[in-house]
Amino acid sequence: MKACPTLVKSLALLAAFAACPGVHLYASPTKPKVALVMKSLANEFFLTMEEGAKQHQAQHPNDFTLIANGIKDETDTAAQIKIVQQMIAEKVDAIVLAPADSKALVPVVKQAVDAGVLVVNIDNQLDGAALAEKGLTVPFVGPNNRSGAKLVGDYLAKKLKAGDKVGILEGVSTTFNAQQRTAGFKDAMAAVNAAVVSVQSGQWEMEQGNTVASAMLREHPDLKALLCGNDNMALGAVAAVKTAGKNGQVYVVGYDNIDAVKPLLAEGRMLATADQYGSKQAVFAIDIAVKAVVAKKTQKALPGVFQTQVDLVTK
């Protein structure tokens, strides 16, 4: 989020990382090294996650070195794979990974584990079948996204009646958390017999969310609500509602509780969102990784799922 103090072992290492945008080094290289590999640092959610991890390392300077990095946009899986490969080459002890794609990152996770790097998964769960195919077990730290989205959807449902039309803006459709949030939204809409007339991917991005929401509003002029898989897309949807001249007529809900949506919640331009505490996810996962490294545990010895908190946030 902000410029951070950087220490490197050599000018060669500095040059290597200077060639990789989005990579920031904290603390010293003498302790167990943990790499936090996130999705788009253009998304406020991941900037908050990075800041929380940075603060945690600053509070525990003798415990571990943190290398925090992320990609430019949510769909650049190739860039994220390259970052993981760079972390393997740097011989980090552990990687805490928020994968841009639930399946596409599995092969490079296998590379990491084969190289003796412990991997802990956060935010978006890696695909179970793909992991099993590679013979991998990777602990997941994060919320139940389906339940979290249902919390938001249930709150919206109180404003709807049977037959009301709604649209869902899904994240990157190949990601498990996007799929689960869509499922949670659908669960809530089904409970009140609202009609989900469109589900389209906004790619987790504000601009694409605006484009998709605008198209939905044109196609369904009687649309009552837009359920967005994250707050970035919700920001785009709010702008689309305003452009369509439908402020106060179309409810918008999101997921993540980033700072940018708080004024919209206060003004009533967004109805609700969910807080999944990204910084806490990162801190918990880092602690798991550090303790495992110190205890010299293998990947297979790491436990399975750590479900974290998710809360409804309204005006």
C-alpha positions as CSV (number, residue, x, y, z in Angstrom):
1,M,0.0,0.0,0.0
2,K,2.8,2.4,0.9
3,A,6.6,2.3,0.3
4,C,8.3,-0.1,2.6
5,P,11.9,-0.5,3.9
6,T,13.8,-3.0,1.7
7,L,16.7,-5.1,2.6
8,V,18.4,-7.5,0.2
9,K,21.2,-9.9,0.5
10,S,23.1,-8.6,-2.6
11,L,22.9,-6.2,-5.5
12,A,22.2,-9.2,-7.7
13,L,19.1,-10.1,-5.6
14,L,18.0,-6.4,-5.7
15,A,18.3,-6.4,-9.5
16,A,16.3,-9.6,-9.8
17,F,13.4,-8.2,-7.7
18,A,13.5,-4.8,-9.3
19,A,12.6,-6.5,-12.6
20,C,9.5,-7.9,-11.0
21,P,6.8,-5.3,-10.4
22,G,4.7,-5.6,-7.3
23,V,7.4,-7.2,-5.2
24,H,8.3,-5.7,-1.8
25,L,10.8,-7.0,0.8
26,Y,10.5,-6.5,4.5
27,A,12.8,-7.2,7.4
28,S,16.1,-9.1,7.1
29,P,17.1,-12.2,5.1
30,T,18.4,-14.1,8.1
31,K,15.2,-15.6,9.4
32,P,12.6,-18.0,7.9
33,K,11.4,-16.4,4.7
34,V,7.6,-16.3,4.0
35,A,6.3,-15.1,0.6
36,L,2.8,-13.6,0.5
37,V,1.6,-13.9,-3.1
38,M,-1.6,-12.1,-3.7
39,K,-3.9,-11.2,-6.6
40,S,-4.3,-7.7,-7.9
41,L,-2.7,-5.0,-5.9
42,A,-5.0,-2.6,-7.7
43,N,-7.8,-4.1,-5.5
44,E,-8.0,-2.3,-2.2
45,F,-8.8,-5.6,-0.5
46,F,-5.3,-7.0,-1.3
47,L,-3.6,-3.7,-0.4
48,T,-5.2,-4.0,3.0
49,M,-4.0,-7.6,3.2
50,E,-0.5,-6.6,2.3
51,E,-0.5,-3.8,4.9
52,G,-1.8,-6.2,7.6
53,A,0.9,-8.7,6.8
54,K,3.5,-5.9,6.9
55,Q,2.4,-4.7,10.3
56,H,2.4,-8.2,11.6
57,Q,6.0,-8.7,10.5
58,A,7.0,-5.4,12.1
59,Q,5.5,-6.5,15.3
60,H,7.5,-9.8,15.2
61,P,10.8,-8.8,13.6
62,N,12.7,-11.7,15.0
63,D,10.4,-14.4,13.8
64,F,10.4,-14.2,10.0
65,T,11.2,-12.3,6.8
66,L,8.2,-11.3,4.7
67,I,8.3,-11.0,0.9
68,A,4.9,-9.5,-0.3
69,N,4.0,-9.5,-3.9
70,G,1.0,-9.3,-6.2
71,I,-0.1,-9.0,-9.8
72,K,-1.4,-6.0,-11.8
73,D,-4.8,-7.4,-12.5
74,E,-7.1,-10.2,-11.3
75,T,-6.8,-12.3,-14.4
76,D,-3.1,-12.3,-15.0
77,T,-2.5,-15.9,-13.8
78,A,0.7,-16.2,-15.9
79,A,2.3,-13.3,-14.0
80,Q,1.3,-14.9,-10.7
81,I,2.7,-18.2,-11.7
82,K,6.0,-16.5,-12.6
83,I,6.0,-14.8,-9.1
84,V,5.6,-18.2,-7.4
85,Q,8.5,-19.6,-9.5
86,Q,10.6,-16.6,-8.5
87,M,9.9,-17.3,-4.9
88,I,10.9,-20.9,-5.4
89,A,14.2,-19.7,-7.0
90,E,14.7,-17.3,-4.0
91,K,14.4,-20.4,-1.8
92,V,11.7,-19.0,0.5
93,D,10.7,-21.4,3.3
94,A,6.9,-20.9,2.8
95,I,4.4,-19.3,0.4
96,V,1.1,-18.0,1.5
97,L,-0.9,-17.9,-1.7
98,A,-4.2,-16.2,-2.8
99,P,-4.5,-17.8,-6.2
100,A,-5.8,-15.9,-9.2
101,D,-7.2,-19.2,-10.6
102,S,-8.2,-22.2,-8.5
103,K,-6.8,-24.7,-11.0
104,A,-4.1,-22.9,-13.0
105,L,-1.9,-22.3,-9.9
106,V,-1.9,-26.0,-8.8
107,P,1.0,-27.1,-11.1
108,V,3.3,-24.3,-9.7
109,V,2.2,-25.2,-6.2
110,K,3.4,-28.7,-6.9
111,Q,6.7,-27.2,-8.1
112,A,7.0,-25.3,-4.8
113,V,6.2,-28.3,-2.6
114,D,8.6,-30.5,-4.6
115,A,11.3,-27.9,-3.9
116,G,10.7,-28.1,-0.2
117,V,8.6,-25.0,0.1
118,L,5.6,-25.1,2.4
119,V,2.4,-23.7,0.8
120,V,-0.6,-22.3,2.7
121,N,-3.7,-21.2,0.6
122,I,-5.8,-18.1,1.5
123,D,-8.7,-16.2,0.1
124,N,-9.6,-18.3,-3.0
125,Q,-9.4,-22.1,-2.4
126,L,-7.4,-24.2,-4.7
127,D,-9.4,-26.8,-6.6
128,G,-9.7,-30.0,-4.6
129,A,-9.7,-32.3,-7.6
130,A,-6.6,-30.6,-9.2
131,L,-4.8,-30.9,-5.9
132,A,-5.7,-34.6,-5.5
133,E,-4.5,-35.3,-9.1
134,K,-1.1,-33.9,-8.1
135,G,-1.1,-35.7,-4.8
136,L,-1.1,-32.5,-2.8
137,T,-2.6,-31.4,0.5
138,V,-2.7,-27.6,1.0
139,P,-4.2,-26.0,4.1
140,F,-6.8,-23.3,3.4
141,V,-7.3,-20.3,5.6
142,G,-10.4,-18.3,4.8
143,P,-14.1,-17.8,5.2
144,N,-17.0,-19.9,3.9
145,N,-17.7,-17.8,0.9
146,R,-21.1,-19.3,0.2
147,S,-22.3,-18.6,3.8
148,G,-20.8,-15.1,3.6
149,A,-22.5,-14.2,0.3
150,K,-25.8,-15.7,1.7
151,L,-25.6,-13.3,4.7
152,V,-25.5,-10.4,2.2
153,G,-28.2,-11.9,0.0
154,D,-30.5,-12.6,2.9
155,Y,-30.3,-9.0,4.0
156,L,-31.1,-7.9,0.4
157,A,-34.0,-10.4,0.3
158,K,-35.8,-8.5,3.0
159,K,-36.2,-5.7,0.4
160,L,-37.5,-8.0,-2.3
161,K,-40.7,-9.9,-3.1
162,A,-41.4,-13.1,-5.1
163,G,-40.7,-12.6,-8.8
164,D,-38.4,-9.6,-8.5
165,K,-35.6,-9.7,-11.0
166,V,-32.0,-9.6,-9.9
167,G,-28.6,-9.9,-11.6
168,I,-25.4,-11.4,-10.3
169,L,-21.9,-10.0,-11.1
170,E,-19.6,-12.9,-10.6
171,G,-15.8,-12.7,-10.2
172,V,-13.4,-14.7,-12.3
173,S,-15.6,-17.7,-13.1
174,T,-12.8,-20.2,-12.8
175,T,-12.1,-19.3,-9.1
176,F,-13.7,-21.2,-6.3
177,N,-14.5,-18.2,-4.2
178,A,-16.4,-16.6,-7.2
179,Q,-18.4,-19.7,-7.7
180,Q,-19.2,-20.0,-4.0
181,R,-20.3,-16.4,-3.6
182,T,-22.6,-16.8,-6.6
183,A,-24.0,-20.0,-5.0
184,G,-24.6,-18.1,-1.8
185,F,-26.4,-15.2,-3.6
186,K,-28.6,-17.8,-5.4
187,D,-29.4,-19.5,-2.1
188,A,-30.7,-16.3,-0.7
189,M,-32.7,-15.3,-3.8
190,A,-34.2,-18.8,-4.0
191,A,-35.5,-18.5,-0.5
192,V,-37.7,-15.5,-1.4
193,N,-38.4,-16.7,-5.0
194,A,-36.6,-13.8,-6.6
195,A,-35.7,-14.4,-10.2
196,V,-32.0,-14.5,-11.1
197,V,-32.2,-13.3,-14.7
198,S,-28.5,-13.0,-15.4
199,V,-25.1,-14.2,-14.1
200,Q,-22.1,-12.6,-15.8
201,S,-18.5,-12.2,-14.9
202,G,-17.2,-8.8,-14.0
203,Q,-13.7,-10.3,-13.6
204,W,-13.4,-8.8,-10.0
205,E,-12.8,-5.4,-11.7
206,M,-14.6,-2.1,-11.3
207,E,-14.6,-1.2,-15.0
208,Q,-15.7,-4.6,-16.2
209,G,-18.3,-4.6,-13.4
210,N,-19.6,-1.3,-14.7
211,T,-19.8,-2.7,-18.2
212,V,-21.7,-5.8,-17.2
213,A,-24.1,-4.0,-14.8
214,S,-24.9,-1.4,-17.5
215,A,-25.7,-4.2,-20.0
216,M,-27.9,-5.9,-17.4
217,L,-29.8,-2.7,-16.7
218,R,-30.5,-2.2,-20.4
219,E,-31.6,-5.8,-21.0
220,H,-33.7,-5.9,-17.8
221,P,-35.1,-2.4,-17.2
222,D,-37.2,-3.7,-14.3
223,L,-34.2,-5.2,-12.5
224,K,-34.4,-4.7,-8.7
225,A,-31.0,-5.6,-7.6
226,L,-27.4,-6.3,-8.5
227,L,-25.5,-8.8,-6.3
228,C,-21.7,-8.3,-6.8
229,G,-19.1,-10.9,-5.9
230,N,-16.7,-8.2,-4.6
231,D,-16.8,-4.5,-3.8
232,N,-14.7,-3.5,-6.8
233,M,-17.5,-4.7,-9.1
234,A,-20.1,-3.2,-6.8
235,L,-18.4,0.2,-7.3
236,G,-18.9,-0.3,-11.0
237,A,-22.5,-1.3,-10.6
238,V,-23.3,1.7,-8.4
239,A,-21.9,3.9,-11.2
240,A,-24.0,2.1,-13.8
241,V,-27.1,2.5,-11.7
242,K,-26.5,6.3,-11.5
243,T,-25.8,6.5,-15.2
244,A,-29.0,4.7,-16.0
245,G,-30.9,7.2,-13.8
246,K,-32.0,4.5,-11.4
247,N,-30.6,5.7,-8.1
248,G,-32.9,4.5,-5.3
249,Q,-34.6,2.0,-7.7
250,V,-31.9,-0.7,-7.9
251,Y,-30.2,-2.2,-4.8
252,V,-26.5,-3.0,-5.0
253,V,-24.7,-5.3,-2.7
254,G,-21.0,-6.4,-2.6
255,Y,-18.4,-8.4,-0.7
256,D,-15.1,-7.3,1.0
257,N,-16.0,-4.1,2.9
258,I,-13.2,-2.0,1.3
259,D,-12.9,1.6,2.4
260,A,-14.2,2.9,-0.9
261,V,-17.7,1.5,-0.4
262,K,-18.2,2.9,3.1
263,P,-19.5,6.3,1.9
264,L,-21.8,4.5,-0.5
265,L,-23.2,2.4,2.3
266,A,-23.7,5.6,4.4
267,E,-25.5,7.3,1.6
268,G,-27.7,4.3,0.8
269,R,-26.3,3.9,-2.7
270,M,-25.1,0.4,-1.6
271,L,-27.2,-1.7,0.6
272,A,-24.7,-4.1,2.1
273,T,-21.4,-5.9,1.9
274,A,-19.4,-8.6,3.8
275,D,-16.2,-8.2,5.7
276,Q,-13.9,-11.2,5.4
277,Y,-11.0,-9.6,7.2
278,G,-8.3,-10.1,4.5
279,S,-5.5,-8.9,6.8
280,K,-6.4,-11.4,9.4
281,Q,-6.5,-14.2,6.9
282,A,-2.9,-13.3,5.8
283,V,-1.7,-13.0,9.4
284,F,-3.2,-16.3,10.5
285,A,-1.8,-18.1,7.4
286,I,1.7,-16.6,8.0
287,D,1.7,-17.8,11.6
288,I,0.8,-21.3,10.5
289,A,3.6,-21.2,7.9
290,V,6.2,-19.9,10.3
291,K,5.4,-22.4,13.0
292,A,5.5,-25.2,10.5
293,V,8.8,-24.1,9.2
294,V,10.3,-23.9,12.7
295,A,8.9,-27.3,13.6
296,K,10.3,-28.7,10.3
297,K,7.0,-30.0,9.2
298,T,6.4,-31.4,5.7
299,Q,3.5,-30.3,3.5
300,K,1.6,-33.4,4.2
301,A,1.8,-32.8,7.9
302,L,0.0,-29.5,7.6
303,P,-3.7,-29.4,8.7
304,G,-6.6,-28.9,6.4
305,V,-9.1,-26.0,6.7
306,F,-9.1,-23.0,9.0
307,Q,-12.4,-21.2,8.6
308,T,-12.2,-17.5,9.3
309,Q,-14.8,-15.0,10.2
310,V,-17.1,-13.2,7.8
311,D,-19.6,-10.5,8.9
312,L,-22.5,-8.6,7.3
313,V,-21.8,-4.9,6.9
314,T,-24.7,-2.4,6.4
315,K,-25.3,1.3,6.9
